Amino acid sequence: MANDSVPYLCGGIFFALLIQVKYEGTASDKVNNRYNGISDPVLMANLIRVVTGILPDSTRGPFRKSVSEYRNCLINGGKNVPFDQTPVIFGFDDSFKNRYISVLNRMIDLTDSCIFSENPGRMVWLVKSLLAVIEKDSSIADSDVFYIYKNEIAMTKAEIINCTAFELQPFLLGVLHYLITRPTKNKHGKPTYDAFYPTRDTYLVGTFDDGIISDIERRISVTNLQKEKEPVADTQQTQTDFSTPDMDAIDDERADTSSTKIVNQYINNPTVVNQYGENNIHIDYVENLKI
């Protein structure tokens, strides 16, 4: 069933808001042709890396086309932007729950390399914008749960919209996890995208209808985190990692295979008796005899 409500929180809207705070480069960079900022495909490639752990090639034509269509909420995903692919969804959910620091570090890599995370005003704007969409999206129930803090405590929508202190990367990661693991449809965000970016000019200057965040008048603080050392998973085995051996099964296996085993017997200092004909007997001494 289509959802034409505005605003609607989906991956394309999340990505479009990230685009507005991405690193665009400096004037001197552009004049000297040294650096032209972060392109949309590069930003998306890093976002895909957060989810999958793999950085795709952002220079491919089909990838760039899919990124544009996903941003504009024209597609739900697909091979190039695989956020709607079942293996990717399950894999990301598993990594989020069991290897959280690793996934969080990848989000920190994204913010460090792609967006103005050192600009407090822009980060507050980004968090407030996402909060406004969450609050006003009627498809998100007040009881829906987000994990927007590093301690991974579940918080409902009703609780989140009253928070005043946020950690940037855990907040972004928690919203992304909600979008990918919940049954959101990116194409349902098309009316929202059209409302936020009615013309290409408004998109290029990096603005959208700020009226949507006018109701969020409370002051909030946003903390920018640094990467943490990741635990070595292989050395952190738990009791459930290893099942208790079934001794009955082992005994049965031993019994089944005992008849086929080769048994070597050794006799020390044997005496060998050779008999030839009817009455001739010859006895030799042998130090070791293997039978």
C-alpha positions in Angstrom: 0.0 0.0 0.0 1.4 3.4 -1.0 2.3 5.9 1.6 2.2 9.5 0.2 2.5 11.3 3.5 5.0 14.1 3.9 7.4 13.8 5.4 8.3 10.2 5.0 11.5 8.8 6.4 13.3 6.6 3.9 16.8 5.9 2.7 16.6 8.5 -0.1 15.6 11.3 2.3 18.3 10.2 4.8 20.9 10.3 2.0 19.7 13.6 0.6 20.1 15.2 4.1 23.6 13.8 4.3 24.4 15.3 0.9 23.6 18.8 2.3 26.4 18.5 4.9 28.9 16.7 2.7 32.4 18.2 2.1 32.3 20.4 -1.0 35.9 21.4 -1.0 37.3 24.9 -0.7 37.5 27.7 -3.3 41.3 27.3 -3.6 40.9 23.5 -4.1 38.5 24.1 -7.0 40.6 26.8 -8.6 43.7 24.6 -8.6 41.8 21.5 -9.6 43.2 19.5 -6.7 40.0 18.6 -5.0 36.4 19.1 -5.9 34.7 17.8 -2.7 32.8 14.6 -2.1 30.5 13.5 -4.9 27.2 11.9 -4.3 28.4 8.5 -5.6 31.5 8.6 -3.3 29.2 9.5 -0.3 26.9 6.6 -1.2 29.8 4.2 -1.6 30.9 5.0 1.9 27.3 4.6 3.2 27.1 1.2 1.6 30.4 0.3 3.3 28.9 1.2 6.6 26.2 -1.4 5.9 28.1 -4.1 4.1 31.7 -3.6 5.1 32.6 -3.4 1.4 33.4 -0.2 -0.5 31.9 -0.4 -4.1 33.4 1.3 -7.1 31.8 4.7 -7.2 33.1 5.6 -10.7 31.0 3.1 -12.6 28.2 4.6 -14.8 25.5 2.2 -13.6 26.4 2.9 -10.0 26.2 6.6 -10.4 22.8 6.3 -12.2 21.4 4.1 -9.4 22.7 6.6 -6.7 20.8 9.5 -8.4 17.6 7.4 -8.7 17.8 6.3 -5.1 18.4 9.8 -3.9 15.4 11.0 -5.8 13.3 8.1 -4.4 12.7 6.6 -7.8 13.9 3.1 -6.9 13.8 1.1 -3.7 17.3 -0.2 -4.1 18.8 -3.0 -6.3 22.2 -4.4 -7.1 24.1 -1.2 -7.0 22.3 0.3 -3.9 21.5 -3.0 -2.1 19.7 -1.6 1.0 16.6 -3.6 0.1 18.3 -6.9 -0.5 17.4 -9.6 2.0 21.0 -10.9 2.6 22.2 -7.3 3.1 19.4 -6.6 5.5 20.1 -9.7 7.6 23.9 -9.2 7.5 23.7 -5.6 8.6 21.3 -6.4 11.4 23.6 -9.2 12.6 26.7 -6.9 12.5 24.8 -4.1 14.2 23.8 -6.4 17.1 27.0 -8.5 17.4 29.9 -6.3 16.1 28.6 -2.8 16.9 31.9 -1.1 17.4 33.1 -2.2 14.0 30.0 -0.9 12.3 30.2 2.3 14.3 33.8 2.9 13.3 32.8 2.6 9.7 30.2 5.3 10.3 32.9 7.5 11.9 35.1 6.9 8.8 32.2 8.2 6.7 31.7 11.4 8.8 35.4 12.0 9.0 36.1 11.7 5.3 32.8 12.8 3.7 30.9 15.4 5.7 31.6 18.5 7.8 31.4 16.7 11.1 33.7 19.3 12.6 31.1 22.0 12.0 28.8 22.0 15.1 26.1 24.1 13.4 25.7 21.9 10.4 25.7 18.8 12.6 23.0 20.2 14.8 21.0 21.1 11.7 21.4 17.5 10.3 20.3 15.9 13.6 17.4 18.3 14.0 16.2 17.7 10.4 16.2 13.9 10.9 14.4 14.4 14.3 11.8 16.5 12.6 11.2 13.9 9.9 10.9 11.2 12.5 8.5 13.2 14.6 6.2 14.2 11.7 6.3 10.9 9.9 2.9 9.4 10.6 4.0 5.9 9.5 6.4 5.8 12.5 4.5 4.7 15.6 5.3 6.3 18.9 6.3 2.8 20.1 8.7 2.2 17.3 12.2 1.6 18.6 15.5 3.2 17.5 19.1 2.5 18.8 20.6 5.9 18.5 23.1 5.8 21.4 26.4 3.9 21.7 25.2 1.9 24.7 22.6 0.4 22.3 19.7 1.1 24.6 16.4 0.9 22.8 14.4 4.2 22.7 11.0 4.8 21.3 10.1 7.6 18.9 8.2 9.3 21.7 11.3 9.3 23.9 13.7 10.3 21.1 11.9 13.5 20.1 12.3 14.8 23.6 16.1 14.1 23.9 18.5 17.1 23.9 21.9 15.5 23.7 23.1 13.2 20.9 26.2 11.5 19.6 26.4 12.1 15.9 27.6 8.8 14.6 25.5 6.5 16.8 22.5 8.7 16.0 23.1 8.4 12.2 23.8 4.7 12.6 20.7 4.0 14.6 18.5 5.8 12.1 20.1 3.9 9.2 19.6 0.6 11.0 15.9 1.5 11.5 15.5 2.4 7.8 17.1 -0.8 6.5 15.6 -3.3 9.0 12.1 -1.9 9.0 9.7 -2.3 6.1 10.3 1.2 4.6 10.0 1.7 0.9 12.3 4.3 -0.7 9.9 5.1 -3.5 7.3 6.1 -0.9 9.6 9.1 -0.1 9.1 10.7 -3.6 6.5 13.2 -2.4 8.8 14.2 0.5 11.8 14.6 -1.8 9.7 16.7 -4.2 8.6 18.9 -1.3 12.1 19.3 0.1 13.8 19.9 -3.3 11.2 21.3 -5.7 13.8 22.4 -8.3 17.3 21.4 -9.2 18.5 24.9 -8.1 17.3 24.4 -4.6 19.0 21.0 -4.5 22.3 22.4 -5.8 22.5 25.1 -3.2 22.0 22.5 -0.5 18.8 23.8 1.1 15.3 22.3 1.6 12.1 23.5 3.2 13.4 24.4 6.7 9.8 24.9 7.8 9.7 21.3 8.7 12.1 21.8 11.5 10.7 25.1 12.8 8.7 23.3 15.4 11.9 21.9 17.0 12.8 25.0 19.0 14.6 23.3 21.8 18.4 23.5 21.9 20.3 20.3 21.3 23.9 19.3 21.6 25.7 17.0 19.2 29.0 15.2 20.0 31.3 14.1 17.3 32.9 10.7 18.3 36.4 9.3 17.5 37.0 5.7 16.4 37.5 3.1 19.1 39.7 0.0 19.2 37.7 -2.9 17.9 37.6 -6.1 20.0 39.1 -9.2 18.5 36.1 -11.4 18.0 38.1 -14.7 17.6 39.6 -14.4 21.1 36.3 -13.6 22.8 34.7 -17.0 22.7 31.7 -17.6 24.9 30.3 -20.8 26.4 27.7 -20.9 23.6 30.4 -20.9 20.9 31.3 -24.4 21.6 28.8 -27.3 22.2 29.4 -29.9 24.8 30.6 -33.1 23.2 28.1 -36.0 23.1 30.1 -38.8 24.9 27.5 -41.5 23.9 27.9 -40.6 20.3 31.7 -40.7 20.6 31.5 -44.2 22.3 29.2 -45.4 19.5 31.6 -44.1 16.9 34.5 -45.9 18.6 32.5 -49.1 18.6 31.6 -48.8 15.0 35.2 -48.3 13.8 37.0 -50.7 16.2 36.6 -53.6 13.8 38.4 -51.8 11.0 41.3 -50.7 13.0 44.7 -52.3 12.4 46.3 -53.6 15.6 50.0 -54.1 15.8 51.3 -56.6 18.3 54.9 -56.9 19.3 56.5 -60.0 21.0 59.9 -59.5 22.6 62.5 -62.2 22.5 60.4 -64.8 20.7 61.5 -68.3 19.8 60.7 -69.5 16.3 60.3 -73.2 15.6 60.6 -74.4 12.1 59.7 -78.0 11.3 60.8 -79.6 8.1 59.5 -83.0 7.0 58.1 -85.5 9.5 60.7 -85.4 12.3 63.1 -82.4 11.6 62.8 -79.4 13.9 64.9 -76.2 13.8 64.7 -73.5 16.5 66.0 -69.9 16.1 66.2 -67.0 18.5 64.7 -63.8 17.3 65.0 -60.5 19.3 61.8 -58.9 18.1 58.9 -60.3 16.1 56.1 -58.2 14.6 52.8 -60.0 14.0 
